[in-house]
Amino acid sequence: MKSEDEDPPRRPSFEIGQPLDLLSVAEIDARIAALKYEIARLENGRAAKVAASATAETFFRK
């Protein structure tokens, strides 16, 4: 998995659900890379929020 420090794939110029029949293999690969990057970014953001919430809960319980 890539780290956040690496350059993200270019911002996609597509919408979820568009037909794929007119795309090349390279274009499909580019979409997959962009979506994987976005999934990793979302998972990292979620993990950070969960950790911050747990830290706050621990702090305010004392």
DOKELUM-470299 format. One record per residue (C-alpha): x, y negated, z negated; chain; residue number from 1. Coordinates in steps of 0.05 Angstrom, whole numbers, padded with zeros to 5 digits. Layout:
N
<pt X="X" Y="Y" Z="Z" chaine="A" num="NUM"/>
...
This chain:
62
<pt X="00000" Y="00000" Z="00000" chaine="A" num="1"/>
<pt X="00025" Y="-00070" Z="00015" chaine="A" num="2"/>
<pt X="00039" Y="-00121" Z="-00039" chaine="A" num="3"/>
<pt X="00005" Y="-00189" Z="-00042" chaine="A" num="4"/>
<pt X="00072" Y="-00222" Z="-00024" chaine="A" num="5"/>
<pt X="00071" Y="-00193" Z="00046" chaine="A" num="6"/>
<pt X="00039" Y="-00232" Z="00103" chaine="A" num="7"/>
<pt X="-00033" Y="-00212" Z="00112" chaine="A" num="8"/>
<pt X="-00058" Y="-00190" Z="00179" chaine="A" num="9"/>
<pt X="-00087" Y="-00247" Z="00220" chaine="A" num="10"/>
<pt X="-00157" Y="-00267" Z="00200" chaine="A" num="11"/>
<pt X="-00204" Y="-00223" Z="00240" chaine="A" num="12"/>
<pt X="-00248" Y="-00254" Z="00293" chaine="A" num="13"/>
<pt X="-00302" Y="-00201" Z="00286" chaine="A" num="14"/>
<pt X="-00363" Y="-00184" Z="00245" chaine="A" num="15"/>
<pt X="-00377" Y="-00120" Z="00208" chaine="A" num="16"/>
<pt X="-00421" Y="-00076" Z="00251" chaine="A" num="17"/>
<pt X="-00401" Y="-00101" Z="00320" chaine="A" num="18"/>
<pt X="-00401" Y="-00048" Z="00375" chaine="A" num="19"/>
<pt X="-00333" Y="-00014" Z="00383" chaine="A" num="20"/>
<pt X="-00341" Y="00015" Z="00452" chaine="A" num="21"/>
<pt X="-00308" Y="-00045" Z="00487" chaine="A" num="22"/>
<pt X="-00247" Y="-00048" Z="00440" chaine="A" num="23"/>
<pt X="-00179" Y="-00019" Z="00454" chaine="A" num="24"/>
<pt X="-00144" Y="00028" Z="00405" chaine="A" num="25"/>
<pt X="-00097" Y="-00030" Z="00387" chaine="A" num="26"/>
<pt X="-00156" Y="-00075" Z="00371" chaine="A" num="27"/>
<pt X="-00188" Y="-00021" Z="00328" chaine="A" num="28"/>
<pt X="-00122" Y="-00011" Z="00292" chaine="A" num="29"/>
<pt X="-00117" Y="-00086" Z="00279" chaine="A" num="30"/>
<pt X="-00187" Y="-00086" Z="00249" chaine="A" num="31"/>
<pt X="-00170" Y="-00027" Z="00205" chaine="A" num="32"/>
<pt X="-00106" Y="-00062" Z="00180" chaine="A" num="33"/>
<pt X="-00145" Y="-00126" Z="00165" chaine="A" num="34"/>
<pt X="-00199" Y="-00088" Z="00127" chaine="A" num="35"/>
<pt X="-00148" Y="-00047" Z="00087" chaine="A" num="36"/>
<pt X="-00112" Y="-00112" Z="00068" chaine="A" num="37"/>
<pt X="-00178" Y="-00143" Z="00046" chaine="A" num="38"/>
<pt X="-00197" Y="-00081" Z="00006" chaine="A" num="39"/>
<pt X="-00130" Y="-00082" Z="-00030" chaine="A" num="40"/>
<pt X="-00138" Y="-00157" Z="-00044" chaine="A" num="41"/>
<pt X="-00207" Y="-00146" Z="-00073" chaine="A" num="42"/>
<pt X="-00184" Y="-00087" Z="-00116" chaine="A" num="43"/>
<pt X="-00126" Y="-00129" Z="-00143" chaine="A" num="44"/>
<pt X="-00172" Y="-00187" Z="-00158" chaine="A" num="45"/>
<pt X="-00222" Y="-00142" Z="-00193" chaine="A" num="46"/>
<pt X="-00167" Y="-00109" Z="-00235" chaine="A" num="47"/>
<pt X="-00142" Y="-00178" Z="-00256" chaine="A" num="48"/>
<pt X="-00212" Y="-00199" Z="-00277" chaine="A" num="49"/>
<pt X="-00224" Y="-00135" Z="-00316" chaine="A" num="50"/>
<pt X="-00157" Y="-00144" Z="-00352" chaine="A" num="51"/>
<pt X="-00172" Y="-00217" Z="-00368" chaine="A" num="52"/>
<pt X="-00241" Y="-00198" Z="-00394" chaine="A" num="53"/>
<pt X="-00212" Y="-00143" Z="-00438" chaine="A" num="54"/>
<pt X="-00159" Y="-00190" Z="-00465" chaine="A" num="55"/>
<pt X="-00211" Y="-00243" Z="-00481" chaine="A" num="56"/>
<pt X="-00257" Y="-00193" Z="-00514" chaine="A" num="57"/>
<pt X="-00200" Y="-00167" Z="-00558" chaine="A" num="58"/>
<pt X="-00179" Y="-00238" Z="-00576" chaine="A" num="59"/>
<pt X="-00249" Y="-00261" Z="-00596" chaine="A" num="60"/>
<pt X="-00265" Y="-00198" Z="-00636" chaine="A" num="61"/>
<pt X="-00211" Y="-00214" Z="-00688" chaine="A" num="62"/>
